[in-house]
Amino acid sequence: MIMSILRRTALTLSVLTALAVPASPASAETVVPKGFQPASTSWTGPDTGYVLGYSPCAKSWCPSLLATADGGHHWRRLGAPSLALPDNHNHVALTFVTERVAYVSDGVHVRTTRDGGATWHPVGLVGAREPFYVSKITETGGRVFAVLSTYGEGRGSTRLYSAAAGAPVLVPVPGFAVTGDITYGDLAVGGGLQVALGANYGDEKYWTSRDGVSFTPAAPPCPTGTVASLAGVRDRQVVALCSSSPGSPQPGSTERSVRHAPRLGGTFSGTDAAPVVGITQGFGAASPASATIAAEGGGVGFLHSTADGGRTWTTTVLSERGLSLTDLDFPGRGTGVVVDGQPDAAGGSALYRSTDGGTSWHELLFG
């Protein structure tokens, strides 16, 4: 009897001891799937970032979502959305608003999570008829906003969609639309919401909002004949890139200039020309004086950066992946990120990070 009690006591103590011992941390191979290639990245701060990527599996590509809290030195795994890697090379864009709220879109399908990736749900787009493409989606002021372009035979449109945060569908916002042979748009958050829509390199519209509810029309950031790429408010100033139509003044180039407004809704000015090499792929600003242009031309990716408001520029040549540079952003403290290439391309893809406002870039490794 006494021996039986002792054996049961010893067994109980051994179980409790095992439960009290922390599990060994997962190896890099467990956290990061073999063959992982980044598709999109989104950062909510200089050190806090998220990467959606794909790795080969069963003759296909399976998604994985990674998170870091220390600038990419260590990664942890989150629940990934069930969104296949498009075979048409559409960009799969990830946008984290907070550590719990995120959106992902392949241009046609939109998914959202409000529990940090534990569950993902589809987001509908009222009245959207294919072919269409969702180029931007984000959330601010308790509302979600998206830019959607539709295409037709010689006629298309770009409009702003919106809904309350967490709504299962987005609807077009009345009055926020352009039509034409070529249409485009952009939006930016941070210090206020900016929306720019344009058509045919001539019909340009621009609005600002401090709360995501009331909008004020303002003079467009860019002169006629150019397209605006927006950055958020930086030290109370607003920074925009103005790009000509691709292929001007010669194939594989774009005429560009950086312009500034003294405040949200203020008048933009400036004529400082940026390098013309490459077709514009993205734009981001770390401060009013520090900005970077992502461009691709001749199968090569370029990052053109300025630290003096556009008076002088340096160019970083990233690679010869030659497909795309996406998700260029500066989430704070001079830190920048950009994704080069695509997961299923011959050269694969890579995530680059800068800690000096875009002057220099280094590749972040996984595992």
C-alpha positions in Angstrom: 0.0 0.0 0.0 2.7 2.5 1.0 4.8 1.5 -2.0 1.9 2.0 -4.3 1.3 5.5 -2.9 5.0 6.4 -3.3 5.0 5.2 -6.9 1.9 7.3 -7.7 3.4 10.3 -5.9 6.7 9.9 -7.9 4.7 9.6 -11.2 2.7 12.8 -10.4 5.8 14.7 -9.5 7.5 13.7 -12.8 4.5 14.8 -14.8 4.4 18.2 -13.0 8.1 18.6 -13.5 7.7 17.9 -17.3 4.9 20.5 -17.6 7.0 23.1 -15.7 10.0 22.8 -18.0 9.7 25.3 -20.9 9.6 23.7 -24.4 12.7 24.1 -26.4 12.4 27.0 -28.9 11.5 25.9 -32.4 14.4 25.6 -34.7 14.7 28.0 -37.7 13.8 25.1 -40.0 10.5 24.7 -38.1 9.6 28.3 -38.1 10.7 29.1 -41.7 9.6 26.5 -44.2 12.3 25.1 -46.5 12.5 27.1 -49.7 10.6 30.1 -48.2 10.5 33.1 -50.6 9.0 36.5 -49.5 6.1 37.8 -51.5 5.1 40.9 -49.4 6.1 42.7 -46.2 4.4 45.1 -43.9 5.8 46.8 -40.8 4.0 48.6 -38.0 7.2 50.0 -36.6 11.0 50.1 -37.2 11.5 46.7 -35.5 8.1 45.1 -35.8 7.4 43.5 -39.2 5.5 40.8 -41.0 6.3 38.8 -44.1 4.0 36.8 -46.3 5.9 34.3 -48.4 5.5 31.0 -50.2 7.5 27.8 -50.3 7.3 24.8 -52.7 4.9 22.1 -51.6 3.2 19.2 -53.5 3.9 20.7 -56.9 2.5 24.0 -55.8 3.3 27.0 -53.5 2.1 27.1 -49.9 1.7 30.4 -48.0 3.4 31.1 -44.7 3.2 34.2 -42.5 6.2 35.3 -40.4 6.6 38.0 -37.8 9.5 39.7 -36.1 9.8 42.0 -33.1 13.6 42.7 -33.4 14.2 43.9 -37.0 14.4 40.5 -38.6 16.9 38.8 -36.3 14.3 36.3 -35.1 11.1 35.2 -36.6 7.9 33.5 -35.4 5.1 31.8 -37.3 1.6 33.2 -37.6 -1.5 31.7 -39.2 -1.4 32.4 -43.0 -4.3 33.3 -45.2 -5.4 30.6 -47.7 -4.5 32.7 -50.7 -2.8 30.9 -53.6 0.2 32.4 -55.4 -1.2 33.9 -58.6 0.1 32.4 -61.8 -0.3 35.8 -63.6 2.4 37.4 -61.4 -0.1 39.6 -59.6 1.5 41.0 -56.4 0.1 39.4 -53.2 0.1 42.5 -51.0 0.1 42.3 -47.2 -0.9 45.2 -45.0 -0.7 45.1 -41.2 -2.6 47.9 -39.5 -1.9 46.7 -35.9 -0.5 43.4 -34.5 -4.0 42.0 -34.8 -5.5 43.6 -37.8 -4.2 42.9 -41.3 -5.3 42.6 -44.9 -4.0 40.6 -47.8 -5.0 40.8 -51.5 -3.8 39.3 -54.8 -5.5 42.2 -56.6 -8.8 40.3 -57.0 -9.4 38.5 -53.7 -9.2 40.2 -50.3 -8.8 38.5 -46.9 -8.6 40.1 -43.5 -7.8 39.0 -39.9 -8.6 40.8 -36.7 -7.0 38.2 -34.4 -3.3 38.3 -35.5 -3.7 35.6 -38.2 -5.6 33.0 -36.1 -8.5 33.3 -38.5 -8.9 35.0 -41.9 -12.1 36.0 -43.6 -13.0 37.2 -47.2 -13.9 40.8 -47.9 -16.4 41.5 -50.6 -16.2 44.4 -53.1 -19.7 45.6 -54.1 -20.1 46.2 -57.8 -16.6 45.2 -58.8 -16.6 43.3 -62.1 -13.6 41.5 -63.5 -11.2 42.4 -64.8 -10.3 44.6 -61.9 -7.3 45.2 -59.6 -7.1 46.3 -56.0 -3.9 48.2 -55.8 -4.0 49.5 -52.2 -5.9 48.7 -49.0 -5.5 49.9 -45.5 -7.4 51.0 -42.4 -7.5 54.3 -40.5 -9.9 56.2 -38.3 -12.1 53.2 -37.8 -12.6 52.7 -41.5 -11.0 50.6 -44.2 -10.1 52.1 -47.6 -9.1 50.5 -50.9 -8.3 51.7 -54.4 -9.8 49.6 -57.2 -9.3 49.9 -60.9 -11.5 48.2 -63.5 -10.5 47.6 -67.1 -12.5 47.5 -70.3 -12.0 47.8 -74.1 -10.6 51.3 -74.3 -12.4 52.4 -71.1 -11.7 51.9 -67.4 -12.2 53.5 -64.0 -10.5 53.9 -60.7 -12.5 54.5 -57.6 -12.2 54.6 -53.8 -13.9 51.8 -51.8 -14.6 52.0 -48.1 -16.5 50.6 -45.1 -16.4 50.5 -41.3 -13.5 48.6 -39.9 -14.4 44.9 -39.7 -17.2 45.1 -42.3 -17.5 42.0 -44.6 -17.9 44.1 -47.7 -16.5 47.4 -49.1 -18.6 49.8 -51.2 -17.7 52.6 -53.6 -17.5 56.0 -52.1 -19.7 58.4 -54.0 -17.8 61.1 -55.9 -14.4 59.4 -55.6 -13.9 58.0 -59.1 -12.3 58.8 -62.4 -12.8 57.2 -65.9 -10.7 57.1 -69.0 -8.5 55.0 -71.3 -5.9 54.9 -68.5 -6.8 55.3 -64.9 -4.8 55.1 -61.7 -4.8 56.0 -58.0 -3.0 55.9 -54.7 -3.7 56.5 -51.0 -1.5 57.1 -48.0 -2.1 57.1 -44.2 0.0 58.5 -41.4 -0.7 62.0 -40.2 -4.0 62.0 -42.1 -5.5 60.2 -45.1 -4.6 61.2 -48.7 -6.4 60.0 -51.8 -5.2 60.7 -55.4 -7.1 59.5 -58.5 -6.2 60.3 -62.1 -7.0 59.5 -65.7 -5.2 59.9 -69.0 -2.4 61.8 -67.4 -4.6 64.9 -67.3 -7.6 64.5 -65.1 -6.2 64.5 -61.6 -8.1 64.6 -58.3 -6.8 64.8 -54.7 -8.5 64.8 -51.3 -7.2 64.9 -47.7 -8.9 63.8 -44.4 -7.8 64.0 -40.8 -10.4 61.5 -39.5 -11.3 59.3 -42.5 -14.8 60.6 -42.5 -14.7 64.3 -43.7 -12.7 64.9 -46.9 -11.5 68.1 -48.3 -10.6 68.5 -52.0 -7.2 70.1 -52.6 -4.9 71.0 -55.5 -3.3 67.8 -56.9 0.3 67.1 -55.8 1.6 66.8 -59.3 1.4 68.9 -62.5 -0.6 67.8 -65.5 1.0 65.0 -67.4 2.4 63.2 -64.3 1.1 60.6 -61.8 1.3 61.1 -58.0 2.8 58.5 -55.7 2.0 59.5 -52.1 4.0 59.2 -48.9 2.5 59.8 -45.5 3.0 63.1 -43.5 6.6 63.3 -42.3 7.4 65.9 -39.6 4.2 67.8 -40.6 5.2 68.0 -44.2 3.7 65.9 -47.1 6.0 64.3 -49.7 4.9 63.1 -53.2 6.6 61.7 -56.2 5.5 62.9 -59.7 6.2 60.4 -62.5 5.7 60.8 -66.3 4.2 58.0 -68.4 6.5 54.9 -68.5 9.1 54.9 -71.3 9.7 58.7 -71.3 12.2 60.1 -72.3 13.3 56.6 -73.6 12.4 53.0 -73.1 13.1 51.7 -69.5 13.0 55.2 -68.0 10.6 57.6 -66.3 10.9 61.4 -65.8 10.3 62.1 -62.1 10.4 64.9 -59.5 9.8 65.1 -55.8 7.4 67.8 -54.4 6.5 68.9 -50.9 3.6 70.5 -49.1 4.1 72.3 -45.8 1.1 70.6 -44.2 -1.8 68.2 -45.0 -3.9 69.8 -47.6 -1.3 72.5 -48.4 0.0 73.4 -51.8 2.7 71.3 -53.3 5.8 72.9 -54.8 9.3 71.9 -55.9 10.9 70.9 -59.2 13.9 68.8 -58.1 14.4 66.1 -60.7 15.0 62.5 -59.7 17.0 60.0 -61.7 15.1 58.7 -64.8 16.5 55.2 -64.9 13.8 52.5 -64.6 10.0 52.4 -64.5 8.6 53.6 -61.2 7.6 50.8 -58.9 7.1 52.5 -55.6 7.9 55.5 -53.4 8.5 56.1 -49.7 9.8 58.9 -47.5 11.6 58.6 -44.2 11.5 62.3 -43.6 10.7 65.5 -45.6 14.4 65.5 -46.8 14.9 61.7 -47.1 13.0 59.7 -49.8 13.5 56.7 -52.0 12.2 55.6 -55.4 11.9 52.0 -56.4 12.3 51.4 -60.1 12.9 48.6 -62.5 14.5 48.7 -66.0 16.3 46.3 -68.3 15.8 43.4 -65.9 17.5 45.3 -63.0 16.0 46.7 -59.8 17.1 50.2 -58.7 16.6 52.2 -55.5 17.1 55.9 -56.0 17.6 57.8 -52.7 18.0 61.4 -51.6 18.9 62.8 -48.2 18.5 66.5 -49.1 15.0 66.8 -50.4 15.8 65.8 -54.0 18.8 68.0 -54.8 21.2 65.1 -55.0 20.6 61.3 -55.4 22.4 58.0 -55.0 21.4 54.8 -56.6 21.5 51.3 -55.2 21.4 48.4 -57.7 19.7 45.5 -56.0 19.7 42.6 -58.4 18.9 41.3 -61.8 15.7 39.6 -60.7 14.0 42.1 -63.0 10.3 41.5 -62.2 9.2 44.0 -59.5 10.1 46.0 -56.5 7.2 46.2 -54.1 6.1 47.3 -50.6 8.7 50.1 -50.3 8.0 51.8 -47.0 9.6 53.7 -44.1 7.8 52.7 -40.9 9.9 55.0 -38.7 13.3 55.9 -37.2 14.9 55.9 -40.7 14.1 52.3 -41.2 13.0 51.2 -44.7 11.9 47.9 -46.3 11.3 46.6 -49.9 10.7 43.3 -51.6 12.7 42.4 -54.7 11.4 39.8 -57.1 8.6 37.2 -56.9 8.6 33.8 -55.2 8.0 31.7 -58.3 10.4 33.6 -60.6 13.7 32.0 -61.7 15.7 34.3 -59.5 13.3 34.1 -56.5 12.7 37.0 -54.2 14.4 38.8 -51.3 13.5 41.3 -48.5 15.8 44.3 -48.1 16.0 46.6 -45.1 17.6 50.0 -44.6 18.4 51.6 -41.2 19.8 54.9 -42.5 16.8 56.4 -44.4 17.5 54.5 -47.6 21.2 55.4 -48.1 22.2 51.7 -47.8 20.3 48.4 -48.0 21.0 44.9 -46.8 19.1 41.6 -47.3 17.2 40.1 -44.4 17.7 36.4 -44.2 15.1 33.9 -42.9 16.5 31.1 -40.6 
